Amino acid sequence: MSQETDAVAAVAEDAEVMASVETGPAGETFILADITRDDAYVTAPLQDAATLPEWR
């Protein structure tokens, strides 16, 4: 994954965002992705990801 980030001036009204947990050799990874755009995702180790109550 590229470490470059681009500032987004506006939020797309038709964006579809999904989250998942992937299990691999390095452990569990939390993935948050906008599936309407290429390469629009962020990952974090699952133990570092915020829980739903923490997001509120």
C-alpha angles and dihedrals in degrees: 000000000000117000092212117110129196123207112239114217096195136022115240111242093211097049118136113205124192134179130206143165119233122197117210144144091290093052132256119340127196113220125194114185141174099220093195092069134053116248094002102137143106129206134198136171105272093238089058096048118105119247120236094260089052091054092055 
